[in-house]
Amino acid sequence: MVPGPGPGPAAGPPPPAPHTHPAGGGGARSLTAGRPAALRPPPRPGRHSAPAMAGLGQGCAGKAPLLVKIVMAGESCVGKTSIVRRYTEPGSPPAGAPTSSYLATIGIDFKVKPVTFNGTRVKLQIWDTAGQERFHTLSTSYFRGAQGFVLVYDITNLDSFRSITSWMKDIHEKAGDEVDVILLGNKCDKESERVVPKQKGEKLAWEHGIPFFETSAKDNVNIEDAFSVLTKEILEKKSCVLYDLDVVALNESKKRTCCAF
Ligand SMILES: Nc1nc2c(ncn2[C@@H]2O[C@H](COP(=O)(O)OP(=O)(O)OP(=O)(O)O)[C@@H](O)[C@H]2O)c(=O)[nH]1
């Protein structure tokens, strides 16, 4: 659906042996540095190297939560909404259940997920974009200002995998080269319908220098871990991202009142 070729493969060693990620924790809200790492490829050329985790949140203690904008991207029907629901509303009915009917996202939606990372409060603002071609301009207009992207394809849909390179191009055009992206091959519960081998997903992620997971929104496989790894990557790169603007505004107005008298 998306025009144009993406950036060429980055030079680097061949992909490592397939790595199985453990299932997501299902509802745990604390992200820890000891999380199982996703397949960790070398950084893309031109990216900043990540500072040590020990420095994360220094100078942020006691302040408003950090606000992190994450955008879901990928073709229609790959499971973006289901992944967001699974992560932000653990009690919601699972995707892909026999009774669940597909409702295309119209335009844009977002959910907030508060998490604690190494003692630092973080508000993940997760924007769920519509994958349908007719919403493409609208969806990609929300890419600007995002710190992280969850780029999703469906392991039972070859076209959705082929389009990933174009989505990567859109992301870097709209959000810059410094954003963190994670690649998910969703619907891994449908093994009998698989058309995209896991190694292909791993190789593509390696070429783009981004972490990779196969996930199932239906069976809650690797959803929590995928968001944990992405959040960790974002926060490692910046000692402080942004504070939640509402809280900052409140504090600012309090300060002004205080100073006026
Ligand atoms: N078996 C299975 N089905 C899934 C999974 N994730 C999503 N689905 C189903 O796939 C269909 C599409 O899921 P959505 O989450 O709406 O897909 P989307 O990417 O948000 O689609 P758009 O809103 O059009 O962009 C629905 O019928 C879901 O129930 C999964 O992990 N496994």
Ligand as a Chemical Component Dictionary entry (heavy atoms), coordinates in Angstrom:
data_LIG
# 
_chem_comp.id                   LIG 
_chem_comp.type                 NON-POLYMER 
_chem_comp.pdbx_formal_charge   0 
_chem_comp.three_letter_code    LIG 
# 
loop_
_chem_comp_atom.comp_id 
_chem_comp_atom.atom_id 
_chem_comp_atom.alt_atom_id 
_chem_comp_atom.type_symbol 
_chem_comp_atom.charge 
_chem_comp_atom.model_Cartn_x 
_chem_comp_atom.model_Cartn_y 
_chem_comp_atom.model_Cartn_z 
_chem_comp_atom.pdbx_ordinal 
LIG N1  N1  N 0 -5.536  -15.158 15.699 1  
LIG C1  C1  C 0 -5.239  -13.881 15.963 2  
LIG N2  N2  N 0 -6.043  -12.897 15.519 3  
LIG C2  C2  C 0 -5.696  -11.603 15.792 4  
LIG C3  C3  C 0 -4.543  -11.282 16.531 5  
LIG N3  N3  N 0 -4.463  -9.929  16.620 6  
LIG C4  C4  C 0 -5.530  -9.447  15.979 7  
LIG N4  N4  N 0 -6.292  -10.444 15.482 8  
LIG C5  C5  C 0 -7.522  -10.309 14.711 9  
LIG O1  O1  O 0 -7.199  -9.649  13.484 10 
LIG C6  C6  C 0 -8.236  -8.750  13.108 11 
LIG C7  C7  C 0 -7.673  -7.346  12.931 12 
LIG O2  O2  O 0 -7.207  -6.877  14.195 13 
LIG P1  P1  P 0 -7.086  -5.320  14.523 14 
LIG O3  O3  O 0 -6.416  -5.230  15.842 15 
LIG O4  O4  O 0 -8.381  -4.616  14.389 16 
LIG O5  O5  O 0 -6.117  -4.835  13.342 17 
LIG P2  P2  P 0 -5.569  -3.364  13.014 18 
LIG O6  O6  O 0 -4.164  -3.518  12.571 19 
LIG O7  O7  O 0 -5.793  -2.451  14.171 20 
LIG O8  O8  O 0 -6.469  -2.933  11.777 21 
LIG P3  P3  P 0 -6.798  -1.432  11.243 22 
LIG O9  O9  O 0 -7.596  -0.759  12.319 23 
LIG O10 O10 O 0 -7.599  -1.611  9.994  24 
LIG O11 O11 O 0 -5.504  -0.750  10.989 25 
LIG C8  C8  C 0 -9.313  -8.861  14.192 26 
LIG O12 O12 O 0 -10.302 -9.776  13.772 27 
LIG C9  C9  C 0 -8.560  -9.418  15.384 28 
LIG O13 O13 O 0 -9.397  -10.161 16.266 29 
LIG C10 C10 C 0 -3.707  -12.349 16.999 30 
LIG O14 O14 O 0 -2.675  -12.183 17.654 31 
LIG N5  N5  N 0 -4.111  -13.628 16.670 32 
# 
loop_
_chem_comp_bond.comp_id 
_chem_comp_bond.atom_id_1 
_chem_comp_bond.atom_id_2 
_chem_comp_bond.value_order 
_chem_comp_bond.pdbx_ordinal 
LIG N1  C1  SING 1  
LIG C1  N2  DOUB 2  
LIG C1  N5  SING 3  
LIG N2  C2  SING 4  
LIG C2  C3  DOUB 5  
LIG C2  N4  SING 6  
LIG C3  N3  SING 7  
LIG C3  C10 SING 8  
LIG N3  C4  DOUB 9  
LIG C4  N4  SING 10 
LIG N4  C5  SING 11 
LIG C5  O1  SING 12 
LIG C5  C9  SING 13 
LIG O1  C6  SING 14 
LIG C6  C7  SING 15 
LIG C6  C8  SING 16 
LIG C7  O2  SING 17 
LIG O2  P1  SING 18 
LIG P1  O3  DOUB 19 
LIG P1  O4  SING 20 
LIG P1  O5  SING 21 
LIG O5  P2  SING 22 
LIG P2  O6  DOUB 23 
LIG P2  O7  SING 24 
LIG P2  O8  SING 25 
LIG O8  P3  SING 26 
LIG P3  O9  DOUB 27 
LIG P3  O10 SING 28 
LIG P3  O11 SING 29 
LIG C8  O12 SING 30 
LIG C8  C9  SING 31 
LIG C9  O13 SING 32 
LIG C10 O14 DOUB 33 
LIG C10 N5  SING 34 
# 
